[in-house]
Amino acid sequence: MSKTAVVTGGASGIGQCSVERLVADGWTVWVLDLSEGKPAQFADQPEGAARYRFRQCDVGNAESVKAAFEEISQSTEKVDALICSAGVIRTGSLEDHTLEQVNVMIDVNMKGPWLCVREALPLLRKDSSVADPARVVVVGSIGGIRPKVGTGFYGATKAAVHVLTGVFAAELAPTGVLVNAVAPGTVATPMIESVQNQREGSGYRLSGDSPLGRIAQPDDVVDVIMFFLSDAAKFVTGTVLPVDGGTRAAFIKK
Ligand SMILES: NC(=O)c1ccc[n+]([C@@H]2O[C@H](COP(=O)([O-])OP(=O)(O)OC[C@H]3O[C@@H](n4cnc5c(N)ncnc54)[C@H](O)[C@@H]3O)[C@@H](O)[C@H]2O)c1
């Protein structure tokens, strides 16, 4: 039987790439996002399209998340994997950030994964065990490990979600739910295009190349997400794994 995944932020970037990979691997996938961004490839893949579901949801809003998981629970008793990729970034110095900017980052990046994991738990726990665990993968950020001027508050929300990943992992381990995070460096997605548009006057500079000589593509991150969903990772929980081409390891003087 097809496994079921829920992907927040699945309409764009890393989330959308995860959806494409999961559907291609035979999963049934629910996308929770503000608006739909159905992968174009499904147009000529009716079998894949039949396993794709979209539900409009604001992950920072408790009622919206509750309603989304209520709808999901009407069509499935079990969710095998939850990928929390929805995220927003606002650039600026800590001095200049507005309360509105800070609130949206807290709501989406920090409260979002917490709300989604909580609402998903009855479905994740169904038939899961230490031997056959359900999986949660949160998309954190290297900014939560090595903070940067110009995205300081964003980095703080990502550091917070790394902490939540670890504590959820320990709390949920006995019921067979594994919780891990990927911490990408710069990834070529619409988010990074928006950062480039916002950076005027923010003090923020893109890292550019990693020691491996390039920024990441969404597939680089999704490879690691798929590892966390695989049998090979059945004894891995509470991990925050950088996917940054070595950017965090050491500064490169150019
Ligand atoms: N792109 C990067 O360089 C990079 C680096 C490190 C971490 N990340 C993280 O990766 C994740 C995915 O980012 P991306 O680069 O794919 O960005 P993206 O902008 O391409 O995709 C983010 C998705 O999240 C959705 N979203 C935003 N607010 C939402 C809300 N309130 N409710 C539901 N969905 C919402 C957007 O509609 C969008 O579809 C984010 O958590 C981001 O912080 C990105």
The ligand as a MOL file (V3000), in Angstrom:
LIG
                    3D

  0  0  0     0  0            999 V3000
M  V30 BEGIN CTAB
M  V30 COUNTS 44 48 0 0 0
M  V30 BEGIN ATOM
M  V30 1 N 16.5630 28.5630 0.2170 0
M  V30 2 C 17.5140 28.5870 1.1400 0
M  V30 3 O 18.6410 29.0700 0.9120 0
M  V30 4 C 17.2530 27.9970 2.5060 0
M  V30 5 C 18.3620 27.8090 3.3530 0
M  V30 6 C 18.1590 27.2650 4.6040 0
M  V30 7 C 16.8850 26.9120 5.0120 0
M  V30 8 N 15.8260 27.1200 4.1790 0 CHG=1
M  V30 9 C 14.5020 26.7240 4.6710 0
M  V30 10 O 13.9630 25.7980 3.7720 0
M  V30 11 C 12.5390 25.8480 3.8540 0
M  V30 12 C 11.9760 25.9330 2.4480 0
M  V30 13 O 12.4240 27.1410 1.8770 0
M  V30 14 P 12.5640 27.3390 0.3140 0
M  V30 15 O 13.9050 27.8820 0.0590 0
M  V30 16 O 12.0900 26.1290 -0.3820 0 CHG=-1
M  V30 17 O 11.5520 28.5660 0.1530 0
M  V30 18 P 10.3110 28.8380 -0.8020 0
M  V30 19 O 9.9510 30.2610 -0.5620 0
M  V30 20 O 10.6130 28.3770 -2.1800 0
M  V30 21 O 9.1760 27.8710 -0.2140 0
M  V30 22 C 8.5910 28.1160 1.0320 0
M  V30 23 C 7.1370 27.6600 0.9790 0
M  V30 24 O 6.5840 27.8870 2.2710 0
M  V30 25 C 5.2620 28.3840 2.0700 0
M  V30 26 N 4.7960 29.1350 3.2260 0
M  V30 27 C 5.2310 30.3410 3.6670 0
M  V30 28 N 4.5000 30.7420 4.7190 0
M  V30 29 C 3.5890 29.7600 4.9350 0
M  V30 30 C 2.5390 29.6060 5.8670 0
M  V30 31 N 2.2660 30.5410 6.7900 0
M  V30 32 N 1.8050 28.4760 5.8120 0
M  V30 33 C 2.0480 27.5270 4.8690 0
M  V30 34 N 3.0220 27.6300 3.9560 0
M  V30 35 C 3.7650 28.7420 3.9840 0
M  V30 36 C 5.3910 29.2780 0.8310 0
M  V30 37 O 4.1150 29.5590 0.2620 0
M  V30 38 C 6.2970 28.4410 -0.0340 0
M  V30 39 O 5.5510 27.5500 -0.8520 0
M  V30 40 C 12.2020 27.0450 4.7310 0
M  V30 41 O 11.8720 26.5950 6.0260 0
M  V30 42 C 13.4900 27.8330 4.7390 0
M  V30 43 O 13.6090 28.6230 5.8950 0
M  V30 44 C 15.9800 27.6450 2.9310 0
M  V30 END ATOM
M  V30 BEGIN BOND
M  V30 1 1 1 2
M  V30 2 2 2 3
M  V30 3 1 2 4
M  V30 4 1 4 5
M  V30 5 2 4 44
M  V30 6 2 5 6
M  V30 7 1 6 7
M  V30 8 2 7 8
M  V30 9 1 8 9
M  V30 10 1 8 44
M  V30 11 1 9 10
M  V30 12 1 9 42
M  V30 13 1 10 11
M  V30 14 1 11 12
M  V30 15 1 11 40
M  V30 16 1 12 13
M  V30 17 1 13 14
M  V30 18 2 14 15
M  V30 19 1 14 16
M  V30 20 1 14 17
M  V30 21 1 17 18
M  V30 22 2 18 19
M  V30 23 1 18 20
M  V30 24 1 18 21
M  V30 25 1 21 22
M  V30 26 1 22 23
M  V30 27 1 23 24
M  V30 28 1 23 38
M  V30 29 1 24 25
M  V30 30 1 25 26
M  V30 31 1 25 36
M  V30 32 1 26 27
M  V30 33 1 26 35
M  V30 34 2 27 28
M  V30 35 1 28 29
M  V30 36 1 29 30
M  V30 37 2 29 35
M  V30 38 1 30 31
M  V30 39 2 30 32
M  V30 40 1 32 33
M  V30 41 2 33 34
M  V30 42 1 34 35
M  V30 43 1 36 37
M  V30 44 1 36 38
M  V30 45 1 38 39
M  V30 46 1 40 41
M  V30 47 1 40 42
M  V30 48 1 42 43
M  V30 END BOND
M  V30 END CTAB
M  END
